[in-house]
């Protein structure tokens, strides 16, 4: 084993010296032979169906000081310089010339860059250190300024229409389009964003997806809004890392989604697109729902992105490793949990095989005493709007007038995928697969859920949404007739992943409340309550460095007395009683994974 670790260390040294040909740019950390430059460029720019704002509008908007909104390619929010000179990594413009629309792809939130000394290191698939909330809020304020009075809007219109004297009819038409867009955008921003904000490297992803689907998608035309469905998204979590994600048998922090096949991966990713401003406006035609009406999900793009995610390897530690110490650390890692080891929860173990010849890795879902706030989000209810009474035969139950946001999302995602997949396969109209509206949705009249009666290609889909029933009160569970096939996990149970590349994913715990792996090996009562967030990296403690050159980004956490704050650094007290020598050895070994 020591010889293997020595070889790895030598290879990592070679990676640093051979990858830093351009001193002006970042070092691209070795992530395996399959991860090539062409794959990286595709990952940074691939259209997945997000439709945020027309490019011409974004280019015409100004910051508060009058500078163009895009003047720094959004790097002020932590986004990274990419192949496009105007837009950062993870943003793209799609559509015909003159009518391009800006969207986001998964690399915006899953590309990490850290700084050691004067060098920058790029880790593809790593959790981004970006302030998504600040970006969303500033975009809202910028459009508010542009529409604040006639003079401001005419200046905006002149830039968009590329003429100093735009005609009044064209200005009026543009104003109508902008007002329609801004009504929807401002509504979700004003009602969703929390105070204090999520901060660098976090967002309430589940909350924002719920808000987008139930608040902006299922209401009456022409706005499709149901504003009261939009809740404060105040359960921020750390962006997960993408390498090995397709191999997990469960995904999402609370582990509510089955994983390990392309159809389950598609379900995971369709929900993500809906959360980052994909268009979704289903319509009702008699007793049928058309899920693909004005639905911008790019199925081809999502499949290509999933294939790219399979190619991203865990990043190899690009600095020297004490191989003797790492070998001692491996022995600590392989101990039982009771003896301070990690392998029972974080080693490669066979999970459920969801597709022939594709073995997943087990992703244990358990409560280790960490923050519970995300489970409150999972208990949100919402009016189902146009989807009231809708169900997917053999896959979901009819939606009640007020239902779990979770159930509305499940019906939306399964309906979107089913309608696309079966209509595409048959070459016929969308009606090949659609939700049916059940006018009588009394509690004693739901359709049975039996995935085995679905077409084979779709039989995995119901498993993409298995509600963790502990998130709702017993009253809600009874009223909504949960279809939970196995005992619900306790409130606060989250997934445990294989730790490949864990060194590159700080801060730690699902809510990013612990700055480094060294801090995580301390009892919760001794962990930092307040620490700076930024790209500067601590090689010794393996995580966020205490001194950050960019001021103003600070994570305020709470202890075990406020476990539902969304910011508690409590829990996961494994290895905390190890001798200091064992902790040091374990940290050295974690660099090699």
PyMOL commands that set and color helices and strands:
alter all, ss='L'
color gray80, all
select helices_A, chain A and resi 2-19+37-45+55-60+75-77+106-108+132-146+150-161+168-192+205-216+227-229+245-247+262-275+299-311+323-333+337-339+343-346+373-378+385-387+405-426+430-432+443-445+451-453+456-458+461-464+469-471+474-480+502-504+517-520+524-526+560-562+580-590
alter helices_A, ss='H'
color red, helices_A
select strands_A, chain A and resi 27-28+53-54+91-94+101-104+111-116+119-124+202-203+237-238+250-251+257-258+283-285+288-290+365-367+381-383+390-391+402-404+435-437+493-495+530-532+537-538+543-544+554-556
alter strands_A, ss='S'
color yellow, strands_A
deselect
rebuild
show_as cartoon
